[in-house]
Amino acid sequence: MKKGRPNNLGRKIRTQRKKLGMNGSKLARRLGVSRQYVSLIELGQSPLCHSPIIRQLARVLKLDTSVLTSARPRRKLFQPVRGKPLGTFLTRKRVILGLNQEEIAKRANIDRTTLQGAEAGTTNPLAETLSKLCRTLECEVPFGLAR
C-alpha cells in the first residue's frame, strides 16, 4: 500500500463517514478504536484483514458489508518461499483451507508468530507444534520436510 494515498476502500469509508456528518473521532468512538486507526484505514495504510472490523464499519456507516469487502484491496496469494519447503507446505495447506494465520494458530492453540515463523522458514517448529499444526491443517508432513 502506498503511504498517504487512500485506496478504494479508504475512499468509500471516508466518503460515507462525511455523508453521515461524522468526523474521524466520532467514527473511532463508535467503532471502539483510536482516531489514528480510522485515519490509517481511510489512507489505505491498514489492510483490514479482520472481518469483525469490516462488519462494525458497515453497521456504523449504514452500508452493506459486501460494499466494503468488495472494495478491500486484493491480498497477495501464496508465494512459495524459496529453499523453505516446510514453510511452503504449511502455507499451501492453510491457503487451501481458506484460513488466515490467526485462525489456524487459534485452532492449533499456538501463537500466531510461531506459525508465521514456520511459514516464512525463519524458525523450525518443535515436534509438538508441528503435530498440532498437522491436526489443524488435516495433513501429514511429507517425509524429509520436518527437521
C-alpha positions as CSV (number, residue, x, y, z in Angstrom):
1,M,0.0,0.0,0.0
2,K,1.3,3.4,-0.9
3,K,1.7,5.7,2.0
4,G,-0.7,8.7,2.1
5,R,-2.9,7.6,-0.8
6,P,-6.3,6.3,0.0
7,N,-7.3,3.0,-1.6
8,N,-10.8,2.4,-2.9
9,L,-11.9,1.0,0.5
10,G,-10.5,4.0,2.4
11,R,-12.2,6.4,0.0
12,K,-15.5,4.6,0.4
13,I,-15.3,4.8,4.2
14,R,-14.3,8.5,4.2
15,T,-17.0,9.4,1.8
16,Q,-19.7,7.6,3.7
17,R,-18.4,9.0,7.1
18,K,-18.6,12.5,5.7
19,K,-22.0,11.9,4.1
20,L,-23.3,10.9,7.6
21,G,-21.8,14.1,9.1
22,M,-19.3,12.2,11.2
23,N,-15.7,13.2,11.9
24,G,-12.9,10.7,12.4
25,S,-13.1,10.9,16.2
26,K,-16.8,10.2,16.2
27,L,-16.4,7.2,13.9
28,A,-13.5,6.0,16.1
29,R,-15.6,6.2,19.3
30,R,-18.4,4.2,17.6
31,L,-16.0,1.5,16.5
32,G,-14.1,1.4,19.8
33,V,-10.8,2.2,18.1
34,S,-8.5,5.2,18.0
35,R,-8.9,8.2,15.7
36,Q,-5.4,7.4,14.4
37,Y,-6.6,3.9,13.4
38,V,-9.6,5.3,11.5
39,S,-7.1,7.6,9.7
40,L,-4.9,4.7,8.8
41,I,-7.9,2.8,7.4
42,E,-9.0,5.8,5.3
43,L,-5.5,6.4,4.0
44,G,-5.2,2.7,3.0
45,Q,-2.4,2.0,5.5
46,S,-4.4,-0.6,7.4
47,P,-5.2,-3.8,5.4
48,L,-8.4,-4.5,7.3
49,C,-7.8,-8.3,7.3
50,H,-10.3,-9.0,10.1
51,S,-13.9,-9.3,9.2
52,P,-15.2,-8.1,12.6
53,I,-14.0,-4.5,11.9
54,I,-15.5,-4.6,8.4
55,R,-18.8,-5.7,9.9
56,Q,-18.6,-2.9,12.5
57,L,-17.7,-0.3,9.9
58,A,-20.6,-1.4,7.7
59,R,-23.0,-1.2,10.7
60,V,-21.8,2.2,11.9
61,L,-21.6,3.6,8.3
62,K,-25.0,2.1,7.4
63,L,-23.5,0.2,4.5
64,D,-23.9,-3.4,3.3
65,T,-20.9,-5.4,4.3
66,S,-20.4,-6.5,0.7
67,V,-19.8,-2.9,-0.3
68,L,-16.8,-2.8,2.0
69,T,-15.5,-6.3,1.3
70,S,-15.6,-5.8,-2.5
71,A,-13.6,-2.6,-2.2
72,R,-10.9,-4.2,0.0
73,P,-7.6,-4.5,-1.7
74,R,-6.8,-8.0,-3.0
75,R,-4.4,-9.9,-0.9
76,K,-1.3,-11.4,-2.4
77,L,-1.9,-15.1,-2.7
78,F,0.5,-17.7,-1.6
79,Q,4.1,-17.3,-2.8
80,P,6.4,-20.3,-2.2
81,V,9.3,-19.5,0.0
82,R,12.5,-20.5,-1.9
83,G,14.5,-23.0,0.0
84,K,11.9,-23.3,2.7
85,P,9.9,-26.4,1.8
86,L,8.2,-26.9,5.2
87,G,7.1,-23.3,5.3
88,T,5.8,-23.6,1.7
89,F,4.0,-26.8,2.6
90,L,2.3,-25.3,5.7
91,T,1.3,-22.2,3.8
92,R,-0.1,-24.1,0.9
93,K,-2.3,-26.3,3.2
94,R,-3.6,-23.2,5.1
95,V,-4.4,-21.4,1.9
96,I,-6.3,-24.5,0.5
97,L,-8.4,-24.4,3.7
98,G,-9.1,-20.7,3.1
99,L,-7.9,-19.7,6.5
100,N,-5.6,-17.0,7.7
101,Q,-2.7,-17.4,10.1
102,E,-4.6,-16.1,13.1
103,E,-7.4,-18.6,12.6
104,I,-5.0,-21.6,12.2
105,A,-3.0,-20.5,15.2
106,K,-6.1,-20.2,17.3
107,R,-7.4,-23.6,16.2
108,A,-4.0,-25.2,16.8
109,N,-3.6,-23.5,20.2
110,I,-0.3,-21.9,19.2
111,D,1.0,-18.3,19.0
112,R,0.4,-16.7,15.6
113,T,4.0,-15.6,15.5
114,T,5.1,-19.2,15.8
115,L,3.1,-20.1,12.7
116,Q,4.3,-17.0,10.9
117,G,7.9,-18.0,11.6
118,A,7.3,-21.6,10.5
119,E,5.7,-20.5,7.2
120,A,8.4,-17.9,6.5
121,G,11.1,-20.5,7.2
122,T,12.7,-18.3,9.8
123,T,12.0,-20.8,12.6
124,N,11.7,-24.6,12.9
125,P,8.6,-25.6,14.9
126,L,9.0,-28.0,17.7
127,A,7.6,-31.5,17.1
128,E,4.7,-30.9,19.4
129,T,3.8,-27.6,17.5
130,L,4.2,-29.4,14.1
131,S,1.8,-32.1,15.4
132,K,-0.8,-29.5,16.4
133,L,-0.5,-27.8,13.0
134,C,-0.9,-31.1,11.1
135,R,-4.0,-31.9,13.1
136,T,-5.4,-28.5,12.4
137,L,-4.4,-28.5,8.7
138,E,-5.7,-32.0,8.3
139,C,-2.4,-33.3,6.8
140,E,0.8,-35.1,7.4
141,V,4.1,-33.5,6.8
142,P,5.9,-35.4,3.9
143,F,9.0,-37.3,4.9
144,G,12.1,-35.1,4.8
145,L,10.3,-31.7,5.3
146,A,10.4,-31.7,9.1
147,R,13.9,-31.5,10.6
